[in-house]
């Protein structure tokens, strides 16, 4: 499995709904509320052969209430 993180900016007043939708879809390992430019920080795992771009496009960016995303691809755990 390969891990990646995503910062999610939500429409005003939608961060709890977006977080709940991600949790209910059972697609994330961890979901955190954050302060700053983005509202949520989410950790995902996909199969090694999986495509991060397709996953983000098909599973995340279709969730109502998401305004913007930033994907952080990881390479190695220490």
Beta strands, then each sheet from edge to edge (+ up, - down):
strand 1: 2-10
strand 2: 30-33
strand 3: 40-46
strand 4: 66-73
sheet 1: 2+ 3- 1+ 4-
end
